[in-house]
Amino acid sequence: MDALLPHHFLSVLIFLPILACLPLFGLSEKHAKPYGVLVTALELALVVGLWVFFDKDTGLMQFEEFADIVKQAGINYHVGVDGISLILLVLTAFILFLLALYVSKHIKDMLICILLLEGILMGVFTSLNLIFFYVFWEASLLPVLYMIGRYGVGPRIYSGLKFFLYTFLASLFMLLAILYYAHACSLALNTPFNFDLETFNSVVLLPKERLWVFIAFFVGIAVKIPIFPFHNWLPHAYGNAPIIGSAVLSALLLKMGTYAMVRFLLPLFPNVILHYFLPLSVLALLMVLYGALLACAQKEMKRLIAYSSMSHMGVAVLGLYAFNVEGGG
């Protein structure tokens, strides 16, 4: 089925919205919205085309693209799609198309953020090189930070910076884990550095180092989901963000964390998760109960959505740790 779409189809999905946001700087507010809606509609149509031509009978990566960027450092452009990422690509394109239709204030700025975020998220959900994944992962913070800090309500600067610093600094632990894992792979395979996920999957870390690398990965992902007790940024970002910012956080950015858990934590550290199944499950259960109780106490709609989203994500995380078909469903 790969041959039925152009070879660089995924690159088009990633870079089309990023490049398409540039003309918005020169357009008037009147013309910005139809242009933004057109671009997001085109992106949605392309993703639907990807869905149609995706071979659902194979568990392999499809539509893969590979190009060396810094070969000596193991940094390459490697993207691909499987069933997990395909669902999230469709969700991203559909939600951002709806938000482009909805936007009615600060149209140019909001559409620029929407298009930038669309391309970045397409990169997050298709990257198979962990350095490229990390770059897209961190870049996703910038459009949301601008939305909150520029057009939020109340202490919007404080809320935006708290969201940014919490997630950015936590993700540095994930970067350290990626670098260490690549170093371990290089020693184990006696090869130069390689940040491809396939290489990581081929090497199992020693037991005493496996736990610390897992914790570093986990912290970077846990703050993004957010897993209790790493949720302190959540009510501030949701409560003081504009409506579009809250929608992006709830519908898309929180999903990045669970995607990273499925894509990296479960395949790379199954033994650690099985060993610490009970405390990890307790954290997830606390997310469900604590988020639900706080949601019931809220009088402001966006904060209610914030805590209910946290509770819902707790259900998803608990299902992942179940390690069975029922939990995955």
C-alpha positions as MATLAB code, in Angstrom:
seq = 'MDALLPHHFLSVLIFLPILACLPLFGLSEKHAKPYGVLVTALELALVVGLWVFFDKDTGLMQFEEFADIVKQAGINYHVGVDGISLILLVLTAFILFLLALYVSKHIKDMLICILLLEGILMGVFTSLNLIFFYVFWEASLLPVLYMIGRYGVGPRIYSGLKFFLYTFLASLFMLLAILYYAHACSLALNTPFNFDLETFNSVVLLPKERLWVFIAFFVGIAVKIPIFPFHNWLPHAYGNAPIIGSAVLSALLLKMGTYAMVRFLLPLFPNVILHYFLPLSVLALLMVLYGALLACAQKEMKRLIAYSSMSHMGVAVLGLYAFNVEGGG';
ca = [
       0.000    0.000    0.000;
       3.009    2.313    0.544;
       3.520    2.551   -3.218;
       0.069    4.056   -3.717;
       1.094    7.291   -1.948;
       4.097    9.534   -2.725;
       7.307    8.485   -0.980;
       7.522   11.686    1.076;
       3.874   11.727    2.095;
       4.611   11.900    5.836;
       7.010   14.792    5.291;
       4.201   16.654    3.545;
       1.938   16.043    6.551;
       4.610   17.384    8.916;
       5.913   20.398    7.027;
       2.859   21.555    5.047;
       1.128   23.243    8.024;
       4.417   24.631    9.360;
       5.249   26.296    6.035;
       1.617   27.246    5.410;
       1.552   29.434    8.526;
       4.086   31.844    6.967;
       1.633   33.574    4.551;
      -0.633   34.303    7.519;
       1.806   36.988    8.688;
       0.963   39.005    5.577;
      -2.773   38.351    5.431;
      -5.498   40.519    6.897;
      -7.780   39.225    9.660;
     -10.560   38.988    7.061;
      -8.628   36.628    4.794;
      -6.725   34.754    7.510;
      -9.606   32.564    8.644;
     -10.654   31.112    5.258;
      -6.974   30.478    4.506;
      -6.399   28.721    7.848;
      -9.552   26.634    7.483;
      -8.492   25.654    3.960;
      -5.039   24.516    5.111;
      -6.393   22.499    8.050;
      -9.065   20.974    5.776;
      -6.345   19.985    3.279;
      -4.282   18.455    6.079;
      -7.328   16.524    7.287;
      -7.961   15.259    3.750;
      -4.345   14.074    3.478;
      -4.577   12.251    6.806;
      -7.820   10.599    5.700;
      -5.966    9.509    2.541;
      -3.257    8.014    4.766;
      -5.964    6.163    6.694;
      -7.508    4.796    3.471;
      -4.207    3.472    2.115;
      -2.927    2.183    5.468;
      -2.619   -1.607    5.520;
      -4.507   -2.593    8.668;
      -3.523   -6.266    8.400;
       0.115   -5.727    9.302;
       1.696   -4.580   12.539;
       4.713   -3.121   10.766;
       5.663    0.516   10.320;
       4.422    1.911    7.024;
       5.215    4.910    4.789;
       8.686    5.087    6.347;
      11.160    7.789    5.322;
      14.827    7.893    6.248;
      17.562   10.464    5.666;
      20.876   10.998    7.459;
      21.205   14.409    9.111;
      24.287   14.038   11.338;
      25.359   10.483   10.561;
      28.320   10.432   12.955;
      26.042   11.354   15.882;
      23.268    8.964   14.904;
      20.815   11.787   14.254;
      18.654   11.020   11.262;
      15.263   11.915    9.905;
      13.258    8.735   10.346;
       9.458    8.770   10.355;
       6.808    6.102    9.962;
       3.242    5.198   10.890;
       1.651    2.234   12.598;
      -1.859    1.738   13.963;
      -1.117    3.606   17.215;
       0.203    6.752   15.572;
      -2.381    6.665   12.768;
      -5.277    7.141   15.224;
      -3.527   10.124   16.793;
      -2.769   11.701   13.403;
      -6.462   11.543   12.529;
      -7.431   12.959   15.931;
      -4.928   15.820   15.599;
      -6.034   16.803   12.103;
      -9.736   16.634   12.997;
      -9.483   18.607   16.272;
      -7.328   21.369   14.756;
      -9.663   21.660   11.759;
     -12.565   22.205   14.188;
     -10.550   24.775   16.151;
      -9.704   26.651   12.925;
     -13.433   26.803   12.192;
     -14.168   27.983   15.723;
     -11.571   30.745   16.099;
     -13.164   34.199   16.122;
     -10.762   36.393   18.119;
      -7.117   37.184   17.397;
      -7.607   35.112   14.266;
      -4.171   35.467   12.690;
      -2.205   34.687   15.822;
      -4.409   31.760   16.786;
      -4.264   30.232   13.311;
      -0.487   30.581   13.219;
      -0.312   28.702   16.527;
      -2.783   26.074   15.280;
      -0.849   25.403   12.065;
       2.520   25.310   13.829;
       1.139   22.931   16.417;
      -0.385   20.725   13.729;
       2.934   20.190   11.974;
       4.774   19.678   15.268;
       2.281   17.068   16.487;
       2.468   15.242   13.170;
       6.209   15.046   13.839;
       5.715   13.823   17.416;
       3.423   10.989   16.348;
       5.569    9.799   13.411;
       9.175   10.264   14.620;
      11.164    7.039   14.968;
      14.431    8.778   15.846;
      14.362    9.792   19.486;
      16.300   13.043   19.027;
      13.835   14.226   16.404;
      11.004   13.062   18.647;
      12.446   15.098   21.525;
      12.767   18.220   19.353;
       9.125   18.003   18.253;
       8.064   17.115   21.829;
       9.629   20.301   23.230;
       8.598   22.481   20.273;
       4.936   21.695   20.994;
       5.206   23.842   24.139;
       5.857   27.083   22.262;
       2.502   27.656   20.469;
       0.584   26.790   23.649;
       2.829   29.029   25.756;
       2.077   31.900   23.370;
      -1.672   31.236   23.479;
      -1.727   31.270   27.276;
       0.746   34.103   27.837;
      -0.651   36.402   25.135;
      -4.393   35.763   25.138;
      -5.121   34.027   28.431;
      -7.013   35.473   31.375;
      -6.040   36.270   34.956;
      -2.369   35.668   35.794;
      -1.727   34.416   32.266;
       2.043   35.056   32.231;
       2.476   33.113   35.465;
       0.277   30.275   34.180;
       2.070   30.103   30.826;
       5.527   30.087   32.387;
       4.521   27.501   34.982;
       3.223   25.227   32.243;
       6.347   25.760   30.137;
       8.928   25.384   32.909;
       7.314   22.315   34.479;
       7.092   20.432   31.197;
      10.364   21.703   29.694;
      12.503   20.950   32.754;
      10.899   17.536   33.260;
      11.577   16.689   29.618;
      15.283   17.344   30.181;
      15.304   14.169   32.287;
      13.901   12.330   29.286;
      16.672   13.795   27.115;
      19.306   12.537   29.571;
      17.678    9.095   29.456;
      17.747    9.116   25.644;
      21.437   10.090   25.594;
      22.365    7.457   28.175;
      20.410    4.735   26.367;
      22.110    5.648   23.076;
      25.487    5.459   24.820;
      24.614    2.032   26.235;
      23.506    0.842   22.789;
      26.755    2.086   21.280;
      28.798    0.103   23.831;
      26.655   -3.036   23.585;
      26.617   -3.150   19.776;
      30.100   -1.663   19.291;
      28.674    0.858   16.830;
      28.541    4.651   16.610;
      25.741    6.498   18.377;
      22.300    5.748   16.973;
      19.067    7.260   18.289;
      16.711    5.116   16.212;
      13.959    3.407   18.176;
      14.779    0.136   16.427;
      18.303    0.257   17.884;
      16.975    0.984   21.374;
      14.588   -1.958   21.109;
      17.494   -4.283   20.276;
      19.418   -3.589   23.499;
      18.346   -4.393   27.069;
      20.025   -2.315   29.762;
      21.640   -3.888   32.821;
      19.224   -4.228   35.758;
      20.909   -1.638   37.993;
      20.949    1.053   35.266;
      17.574    0.131   33.771;
      15.617    1.536   36.731;
      17.290    4.956   36.674;
      16.866    5.365   32.937;
      13.211    4.348   33.308;
      12.680    6.948   36.066;
      14.197    9.680   33.896;
      11.923    8.716   30.989;
       8.948    8.427   33.314;
       9.372   11.900   34.837;
       9.456   13.569   31.418;
       6.305   11.734   30.348;
       4.476   11.898   33.708;
       4.457   15.707   33.807;
       2.995   15.880   30.307;
       0.106   13.442   30.993;
       0.032   14.626   33.941;
       0.342   11.768   36.443;
      -0.310   12.533   40.112;
       1.607   14.223   41.810;
       3.150   15.938   38.741;
      -0.061   17.809   37.907;
       0.495   21.138   39.655;
       0.701   23.111   36.397;
      -2.604   21.716   35.123;
      -5.304   23.900   36.772;
      -3.351   27.115   36.128;
      -2.760   26.372   32.447;
      -6.335   25.212   31.803;
      -8.032   27.844   33.942;
      -6.196   30.830   32.495;
      -5.772   29.692   28.884;
      -8.097   30.924   26.136;
     -10.732   28.390   25.118;
      -8.673   27.195   22.145;
      -5.638   26.709   24.399;
      -7.671   24.638   26.857;
      -9.038   22.538   23.976;
      -5.529   21.896   22.642;
      -4.264   20.891   26.087;
      -7.170   18.553   26.774;
      -7.606   16.960   23.357;
      -4.015   16.745   22.105;
      -1.115   17.585   24.418;
      -2.187   15.203   27.179;
      -2.383   12.440   24.556;
       1.298   12.994   23.769;
       2.189   11.626   27.193;
       0.229    8.393   26.849;
       1.568    7.975   23.298;
       5.149    8.260   24.600;
       4.314    5.713   27.282;
       3.056    3.229   24.677;
       5.819    3.959   22.171;
       8.805    4.049   24.546;
       8.168    3.032   28.173;
       6.279   -0.203   27.547;
       8.579   -1.623   24.810;
      11.856   -0.490   26.386;
      11.168   -1.188   30.072;
       8.593   -4.025   30.342;
      10.453   -5.725   33.205;
      10.644   -2.512   35.255;
       6.934   -1.845   34.791;
       6.048   -5.433   35.732;
       8.278   -5.229   38.826;
       6.814   -1.901   39.954;
       3.317   -2.652   38.724;
       1.672   -1.994   42.104;
       3.063    1.510   42.865;
       2.555    2.606   39.249;
      -1.038    1.357   39.332;
      -1.632    3.163   42.634;
      -0.434    6.429   41.068;
      -2.819    5.898   38.161;
      -5.696    5.098   40.523;
      -4.937    8.248   42.523;
      -5.171   10.201   39.273;
      -8.629    8.796   38.667;
      -9.997    9.425   42.172;
      -8.174   12.655   43.021;
      -8.950   14.238   39.646;
     -12.622   13.236   39.875;
     -13.030   14.611   43.408;
     -11.375   17.914   42.500;
     -13.510   18.161   39.354;
     -16.659   17.831   41.484;
     -15.518   20.746   43.651;
     -14.925   23.181   40.771;
     -17.215   26.092   39.958;
     -15.293   27.258   36.889;
     -15.854   25.195   33.733;
     -12.265   25.122   32.434;
     -10.860   23.968   35.781;
     -13.560   21.299   35.909;
     -12.399   20.103   32.470;
      -8.780   20.189   33.664;
      -9.354   17.860   36.589;
     -11.800   15.620   34.724;
      -9.175   15.258   31.958;
      -6.636   14.245   34.579;
      -9.076   11.635   35.883;
      -9.740   10.304   32.373;
      -6.026   10.026   31.651;
      -5.652    8.064   34.889;
      -8.047    5.474   33.476;
      -5.922    5.268   30.294;
      -2.664    4.896   32.240;
      -4.177    2.264   34.543;
      -5.313    0.327   31.471;
      -1.805    0.399   30.004;
      -0.298   -0.989   33.203;
      -2.817   -3.851   33.213;
      -0.822   -5.647   30.485;
      -3.882   -7.395   29.098;
      -6.369   -7.027   26.243;
      -9.093   -5.631   28.494;
      -6.801   -2.892   29.824;
      -5.576   -1.960   26.344;
      -9.144   -1.718   25.071;
];
